[in-house]
């Protein structure tokens, strides 16, 4: 029984970082879809979309650099990345709902 519990804890500990890394990637894809939808609907102007995309590119560059050190992302790096994703998401929401309209793409 002790061996089973030890193995379960070990598996959970090893799986958690991978799940967090996957969460970052999933959020990145959702953000891209939200930007695309905002451009297509006209809720985002070209400038707004370009500014948000630039922030996304900068974040993606930081993620790649953080992963290069060999050990993947540390808990502190993941927290910092998620905080930046939160800020970008909040900005995207504000820009989509600020009343400025671009001509919708057809």
C-alpha positions as CSV (number, residue, x, y, z in Angstrom):
1,X,0.0,0.0,0.0
2,X,2.8,2.4,0.9
3,X,4.5,1.7,-2.5
4,X,1.3,2.4,-4.3
5,X,0.8,5.7,-2.5
6,X,4.4,6.7,-3.1
7,X,4.1,5.9,-6.8
8,X,0.9,7.8,-7.1
9,X,2.4,10.9,-5.5
10,X,5.5,10.6,-7.7
11,X,3.4,10.3,-10.9
12,X,1.3,13.3,-9.8
13,X,4.4,15.4,-9.1
14,X,5.9,14.6,-12.5
15,X,2.6,15.2,-14.4
16,X,1.8,18.6,-12.8
17,X,4.6,20.6,-14.7
18,X,3.6,19.0,-18.0
19,X,0.0,19.9,-17.4
20,X,0.9,23.5,-16.6
21,X,3.0,23.7,-19.7
22,X,0.1,22.4,-21.7
23,X,-2.2,25.0,-20.1
24,X,0.2,27.8,-21.2
25,X,0.0,26.5,-24.8
26,X,-3.7,26.1,-24.7
27,X,-4.1,29.7,-23.5
28,X,-1.8,30.9,-26.2
29,X,-4.0,29.2,-28.9
30,X,-7.2,30.6,-27.3
31,X,-5.7,34.1,-27.4
32,X,-4.8,33.8,-31.1
33,X,-8.4,32.7,-31.8
34,X,-9.8,35.7,-29.8
35,X,-7.6,38.1,-31.7
36,X,-8.6,36.6,-35.1
37,X,-12.3,36.7,-34.1
38,X,-11.9,40.3,-33.0
39,X,-10.3,41.3,-36.3
40,X,-13.0,39.5,-38.3
41,X,-15.9,41.0,-36.4
42,X,-14.4,44.5,-36.4
43,X,-14.2,44.6,-32.6
44,X,-10.4,45.1,-32.9
45,X,-8.8,47.7,-35.1
46,X,-5.6,46.9,-37.0
47,X,-3.6,48.9,-34.6
48,X,-5.2,47.2,-31.5
49,X,-4.6,43.7,-33.0
50,X,-1.0,44.5,-34.0
51,X,-0.2,45.8,-30.5
52,X,-1.7,42.7,-28.8
53,X,0.1,40.4,-31.3
54,X,3.4,42.2,-30.5
55,X,2.9,41.5,-26.8
56,X,2.1,37.9,-27.6
57,X,5.2,37.6,-29.7
58,X,7.3,39.0,-26.9
59,X,5.8,36.6,-24.4
60,X,6.4,33.6,-26.7
61,X,10.0,34.7,-27.1
62,X,10.3,34.8,-23.3
63,X,8.8,31.3,-23.0
64,X,11.2,29.9,-25.5
65,X,14.2,31.5,-23.6
66,X,12.9,30.2,-20.3
67,X,12.6,26.6,-21.7
68,X,16.1,26.7,-23.1
69,X,17.8,26.3,-19.8
70,X,17.1,22.6,-20.0
71,X,14.8,22.0,-17.0
72,X,11.6,23.2,-18.6
73,X,9.7,25.9,-16.8
74,X,10.1,26.5,-13.1
75,X,7.1,27.2,-11.0
76,X,8.1,30.9,-10.8
77,X,8.5,31.1,-14.6
78,X,5.1,29.5,-15.1
79,X,3.5,32.0,-12.6
80,X,5.2,34.9,-14.4
81,X,4.0,33.7,-17.8
82,X,0.5,33.2,-16.6
83,X,0.4,36.7,-15.1
84,X,1.5,38.1,-18.4
85,X,-1.1,36.0,-20.2
86,X,-3.7,37.4,-17.7
87,X,-2.6,41.0,-18.5
88,X,-2.7,40.4,-22.3
89,X,-6.1,38.7,-21.9
90,X,-7.5,41.6,-19.9
91,X,-6.1,44.1,-22.5
92,X,-7.7,42.1,-25.3
93,X,-11.0,42.2,-23.6
94,X,-10.8,45.9,-23.0
95,X,-9.8,46.6,-26.6
96,X,-12.6,44.4,-28.0
97,X,-15.2,46.3,-25.9
98,X,-13.9,49.8,-26.1
99,X,-16.4,51.0,-28.7
100,X,-13.9,51.4,-31.5
101,X,-14.9,49.5,-34.6
102,X,-13.0,48.5,-37.7
103,X,-14.7,47.4,-40.8
104,X,-15.5,43.7,-40.4
105,X,-13.5,41.3,-42.6
106,X,-15.6,39.4,-45.1
